[in-house]
Amino acid sequence: MGNASGPSQARTARPLRIALSCLLILVPVALALAVPLYQRTSPALIGIPFFYWFQMAMAVLAALGTSTVFRLLFTGDDDGEGRA
């Protein structure tokens, strides 16, 4: 009961975390959907045309963003069985 960083402080930080989470997921998805931006073959990376390595880079960024979002939103939460 005497916890200074209780639920009220968590509620104020939550909207900022949610906004950051949206950006972390939407940016690589939006870039991957904007095909005219990367519909070309140069610059090649280790012989791989830009079109292909850019798509793979967006997939990796989306995975890293999803992992970061999970940590931002769920780290320290109670899992329903009394464990944090």
Protein Blocks (a to p, Z undefined) as FASTA:
>chain_A
ZZmblmklmmmmmmmmmmmmmmmmmmmmmmmmmmmlmgcfbdceehiafklmmmmmmmmm
mmmmmmmmmmmmmgoiaehlopZZ
